[in-house]
Amino acid sequence: MTGAHWLAWRKWLSILCALSALGIAGCDRGGVRAGPPEADTSVVIGSSVPFDEVFCAVDSVRLEQNERSLVASVQNIRVAPDGSVVITDISEGDVKVYRPDGRLRATLGAKGEGPGEFMAPTDAHLTREGDVAVADAALQRVQFFSLEGAFLRSIPVREAHGIRGFSTTPDGMVFVTSGDPATGAILLETDREGQPSGRHLRIADVRPEGSVDDGGWEAIRNFFLSVVESEVTVVSSVVPAVWSVDLSSEAVSVTSFEIPGYTPPRIPEAKELASWESDITEWFFQFPLFAFPLAGDDRLVLPMIRGWPWRADASVDLLYFANGEWRVLRDAPMPISITDHGLQAVRGVATDEMSLVRYSERCR
């Protein structure tokens, strides 16, 4: 894999997709997929190095915790331009905003169905206006808050079925979902009032190569997105691939990966889950699941996780694209954002030592 920039590479694949309309080249335009993805490009990962050989920690900020109710289970973490940290805390069913120095700035929402309340907060996104937008999968709505915690407004998104994540865009919002019942499209584009304006990626039934569609994949199949302007990057938890969607042209490109030592997931048999709580945790450590991509102008990060994200006992490797090269970074922290010269991660979830850690490539 060569090329100076990730976005430039995606734009080249978009041109390939455009040529497919003329019969010059082939491209998956987002048709319904049941099984492994049909890729436009296949990348063989040849380099695997420890994360600590590429990055080093340059500083950390401890995030204030309530000793009686630690942040025990996290759905997503975002970092604002001013350095504030926004955590979707599903253990408490709210969203916490931390100042750049780690002090708790505000707690957004509480359990309930009224204005400013959540039943299933799924993802929190920072808008261009500096507000916090929170998607609720159960109530199918997005609510907006100030960074200080004031409730601003609510927008219903009735067409977003099983919200997994979302982002605001210059023209509205884009949601990654469990799939539209009629079309199987997992990417829903809306205007600023939540009205559908486009559906993309009919891959709701995607699964590993050679697997059987026995109805069990819904338990572990998930979808995640990262948005840069009109470019959307999507991964599924169960296949080593990345989808790139240009919302402005509707072009779709798919890249699959051959990863050294990668073990595709499988559905556990009933006899393996005699004790659901303990056995399902052990089962999740048997193979990596993809989650929470991070896209930048010249880099892409695809975490591969064994265990539960952000927990201390989770094992994380990263598929990392930089300087025109893909490689695996082993034994990494769970990243939450790309910075100018590195990454940021949150460590110590479910402990009183939860911290934001900044890593740099320029320290060696």
N, C-alpha and C positions, 0 to 999 in steps of 0.2 A: 504494500500500500504506500503510494507516494503522494506528494502534494503538500503545499505549504500551509494550507488552512483548511479546517474542517468545513466551514461554510462554503468555501470555494469548491471543495470536493462534492458537497451536496448539490450545489448549483450545476456542476457537471452532470451529476446523475439526473437532475431535473431536465437538462437538455436531452439526455438519453430517453427519458420518458416522453418528451415532446416528439422525438423522432419516431417513437413507436406508433403514433397516430398516422404516420405516413408509411408505415410498414417497413421502415428502415432498421429499426431496432426493437427489442422486446422490453417490456416493463410491466410490472404488476401495478395496475391502476386502482387497486383497492377492492377487487372483486371478493366475493364471499370465500373465505378460506376455512376448511376443516382439515387440520393436519399441519405439517410443517410449512413455513412460508416459502414461496417461490422468490428467490433472491435475484436482484439485478447484479450484485457484486458479492463475491465470497472472499473473505479475508482470512488467511492463515496466520495465526499469532505465533511468531517464532521466538519472541523474547519474553522472558519471565524473570523478574527481579524483585527482591524485597522492597516494600514501600520505603523503608528507612534508607535505602541506598539512593533514592531519588529526592525525597523530601525530608526536611527536618523541622521540628517544632521551633518557632521563633518567639511565641508568647502565648499566654492563655489568660482567660478571664473566668473566674468562678461565678456561676449563676446562682443567685439567691434562691434558697429553698425554704419552704415551710416544713419544719421537722415533723409535724403531725400529718402532713400529706405531701410526700415527695412526688415529683413527676416520675411516675412508674412506667407508663406506657405511652409512647409517642407515635403519632401518625405521620407528622411531617414537621420540618424545621426550615424556616426561611431567615435570611439576613437582609435588613433594610439598608439602603445606601448610607444612612448615618451610623451604621454599626449596630442598630437595635436587632435583637433576636426575637423571632416570633415562633412559638412552639404550639402545635396542636396537641393538647394533652388529653388523650382519650381516657386516661385513668380517672380524671376529674370531669371530663366532658366539657372542657372549656379551652380557651386559647390564652396563652400567657405571653406578654410582651416584656422583654428585658432591655434595660438601657445598655449602652455600649460598655459601661463599667460593671455590668453584671447585676445591678440592682433591679428588682422587680418593678416595672413601670406601671403595668395595668393587667388585670385579668378580665378577659372579654367573655361575656355570656355566662349562662348557667343552665342546668337541666330544665327543659320545658319546651313548649311550643309557641310561646308568645314572642313579641318583638324583642330581639336581642338575646333570645334563648336558643339552645341547640338540643336536638335529639341524637344526632350522629355527626359531629363536626369531622369532616373528612380531610380538608386541606385549607390552609390559610395563605392568601397571596397578597403581596404588597402592590398597591396600585400606583400608577404614575403620579397621582395626586397626593401620595403619601399616606393613604388610608390602608386599613386592613380589611380585605374581603374574605369571608369565611363561607365555604360551601358546606351544606348540610345534606348528606345523602338520604336521610330518612324523610326530611321535610321538603326535599327537592327545591331548595332556595339558596340564594347567596345573600348574606347580610354584610353590611359595611359598617365599620367602626373607625373612630380616630385612634391614633396610637396611644392616646390617653385613656381609651376605653369607652368613649361616648358612642352610643348607638346612633347611626345615621339614617340608614334605610334598608329595605329588604326587596329583593327581586326574585319572583318565582321562576323556576326553570323546570316546568313540568315534563319536558321532553328529555331531560337528563336522567336516564335510568341507571341506577347503581353508580353514582359518582365515585370515581377513584381519585381524581385530582383535577385541577383546573388552573387557568391563568386568565388574567385580563389581557386584551389585545388593543391595538389602536382603534379598532372598530367595534369592539364588544368583548365577548368572552369565548373561551374554548374549553371544553370539558372532555376528559377521558373517562369512559364509562364501562360498565360490564357488557354493553352492547344494546343497540336498538332492537326491540323484539321483531320488528318487521323486516329490517335490512341487515342486521348483524353488524352495523357500523359502530365502532367503539369511540369515534371522535365526533363530537357535536360542536358546531360553531354557532354562536348566537349573536344577536345585536346587543346593544347596551341595556335593553329592557328584557333580555332573556328569551327573545323570540328566535326560533331556529332559522339560520341562514345557510347552513351547509352541513353535510354528513360525509365522513371520510373513514377509510380503513375498515372494510367489512371483514374483520379478522376475529370476531367474537369467539369462534370455535378453534382457534389456532392451538396446536399441541405439538409435542416433540415428535420427531421422525420415528416411525415404527411403532408408535403408541396406538392403543385402541380407544375409540370414543365410547367409553362405557358409562358416561354420565358423571364421572367422579372428578373431572378436571375443574369444574366450577369451584371446588373447594380450595384450590391452590393457584388457579390461573388469575392473574391480576394484570392491570395495565397502568403504566406511569408515563408522565410526559414532562418535557422541558420546552419552554417557549422563548425564542429570541426574535422579536418583531413578528414577522409573519411566518417564520420557520418553526415548525413543531417537530420535536424528536420524541418518538414513542418506543417503549420497550414492553414486552410481555415477560412476566416472571418465569415462564416455562420454556422459552426457546432462546437460543443464542443468536439474536438478530436485533436489528434496529430499523425502524421505519422513519423516514423523513418526509414531511408533508409541507409543501409550500401553499399556504392558504390563499395567496393572491392568484396563483396559477392553477391550483388544485393538483399539481404534479406530485406524484408519490414515488419514492425510491426505497428499496429494501436492501439491506446489507446483512448477510449472515456471517458467522464466525466459526472457525475451527480452532478450538482452545485446548492447549495441552492439558491432559488430565481431567477435562470436563466430563462430568457424569450427568446425563439428562435426568430430570425428575421422573418419578413414576407415582401412580396412585397406590396408597397403602392398602393392603388387604385387611379385612375386618379382624382377622386373628392377630394382626400386628398392633391393634389398637384396643386391647383389652382394658387398659386404663387410658382414657382419652387424654387427660391433662399431661401425664408423664410420657406416654408413648408417642403422642403427636409431636412433642418437643424433641424427643430423640430422633424421630423420623425426619424432622426439618433439618437436622444436622447432617443427614446422609448425602445431600447434594446441594449445590448452590442455586438460588433463585435470583433473577435479575430484578432490580428495583431502582427507583429514583434517579433517572439520568440527569446529568448536569451538562448543559451545552453552552459553549462560549464561541467567540469569533474564530478562535484557532485551536480550541481544545474540546474534547468530549470525554466524559467520565461515566462509565457504566458499572455500578457496584454489583458484585456477585456475592450473595449473603448465604451463609449457613447458620440457621438459627433465626432469632427475632431481631430485626433492625434496631440499632442503638443500644441493645443490651450488652453488658460487659462480657458475657460468654459467647457472643456472636463471633463468627469468623468471617472476615470481609476481605475479598480480593477485588481489585479494580481493573476493568478493561480501560486503558488510558490511551487516548489519541492526542499526540502533540508532536510538533516539528515534523509532520508528515509521516509519523510512524505509530503503529499500534503495538502495545505490549501489555502484559499482565503485571500489575503491582501487587505482590503478595502481602498478607498480614497488615492490611491497611485499617485506618479508622473509618468510620462511616461519614463520608463527606456531605456537606450541606450547601456549599457554594464554591464557585471558582473566583479567585481573586487575580489581580494583575500578574502576580509572580508565584501563585501557589493555590492552595485550597484552604477551606475552613471546615472544621468538624466539631461536633459536640460529643464529648466523652463523659462517662460516669452517670448515664441515665439510671434512675432508680436508686441513686446514692446521694448523700449530702455533699459530694464532691463534683457534681455535674458542672462541666466547664466548656466554654468555647475555646478551641485551640486553633491557632493559625499556623499553617505549614508553608514553607517556601522551598523553591527549587534553587534559589540563589545563595544558599548558605554553605555551599561546598566548594 
